[in-house]
Amino acid sequence: MTQELTTAAVAQEPPAPRAGWWRDAVIYQVYVRSFADGDGDGIGDLPGITARLPHVKDLGADAVWLTPFYLSPQADGGYDVADYRTVDPLFGSLSDADDLVREAHRLGLRVIVDVVPNHTSDQHPWFRAALAGSPERARYHFRPGRGADGQLPPNDWESVFGGPAWTQAPDGDWYLHLFAPEQPDLDWDHPEVRAEFDSVLRFWLDLGVDGFRIDVAHGMVKAAGLPDIGASEQAKLIGSQVLPFFDQDGVHEIHRAWRELLDGYDGERIAVAEAWAPSPERLALYVRPDELHQAFNFQFLNCSWDADQMRETVDASLAATGAVGAPTTWVLSNHDVVRHVTRYGGGEQGLRRARAAALFTLALPGSAYLYQGEELGLPEVTDLPDELRQDPAFHRAAGQDGFRDGCRVPIPWTADGPSYGFGEAAPWLPQPDSWRGLSVASQSGDPHSTLELYRAALALRRELPGLGDGAMDWIAAPQGVLAFARPGFVCTLNTLGHEVQLPLPGQPLLTSGAVEFDGANALLPAESAVWWAI
């Protein structure tokens, strides 16, 4: 006997408010310029997102997270902000932002927006004044150069995007930028910087947003004296050790102050840290009870397709966050990494693994983040013309692969049109011809599609009392297979390239690949996951 995909009904009513909603929330990430184009200029915008919010609702997510849509020269996809209280005309208006929040709330979705506190744009009024020698210079890291004539950078720090982390200003001093030169780092020891961001957070909270994703939450504080690192290729060290510009203990004072600010608003407003830390224990410091609510689990995202490594990463993550009473987050892709269909090998194998990883992830305790298009099984686009790439990492030093453009290609909604339903014009990055078959319209109603797999999984996750936040226990399984139990529920994941026989764990609820049965045993397909009711 072969078990086909089981589709569960999606709840039609907005979810009722619940305490600690974020502890087991499924949050859907929207890369604003690549989700939906509402005005026909080939670039995604806020009205386009508002019109497509029913897709997120029907998928079964609890919240939507938007990448930056603030006024920006777009040197780094909007993560170079010139005005934190204004919507860039490229994406709409402040009224459009208000409409989006209101419509999301009407649909029962919460809204999380990006805040970028580590750096501003070089076109921000503060930095323009700083270059002119005004007092605003103290809000950034300006230093005299080294060497007899000051022509060498102040220290050996390197930009995450390649090359030195310092650029010389016209007057001879150098300013720090851990990312692109157009993104000068703020000095968070300056009280006016802290006061400004308190005001920015309040501005968007007053508009009604439900929380913030904090960009580079680990980078706002630098070690005293800005000491040399004494190593090259420093980007490879990020996440493996504490660096003088990342994961300094001083960031926690800032996050505690922000938690107090958020707690002053009703409706359980939250903050999630984009924080790279060298260990799960260091990462857990960001989510202590008086700090942020969540932190992205990059250790899990970077985990290879290996059962032992996956189990070890899950155990370490749950132990670290559990020690401080926080939930763990699970994420497979985002706008900064190669899509996991491609990371897992690409082609049919990559898609099989990605579908299985989705069920495994959504069954784990805690909160899950989905990146737009992963519910469609989209692969990385690796053959973009160089002249169309916009990722600053691609255009800087040698050794940067520029793959961030490949995961940001606009997603397909229909099987036809100049942009597969993304908008009325050709999109800002070209979509592969093969994507017509991966569109929302093409997959909707097909019980074997990746989209319907996600819809069914999220519906079951909402309905089954044993999923979401809570405990889990590993179950004995053959080498290469992971199995864990939650109340009334078992998840099995076969990471091997061949089928595996397993004693029947229970009644199958949902499968990423067809399961066969032989008496009291189940034959798990290669690279597949199954949810079981017990």
Order of alpha helices (4+ residues) and beta strands (2+ residues): beta-beta-alpha-beta-beta-beta-alpha-beta-alpha-beta-beta-beta-alpha-beta-alpha-beta-alpha-beta-alpha-alpha-beta-alpha-alpha-beta-alpha-alpha-alpha-beta-beta-beta-beta-beta-beta-beta-beta
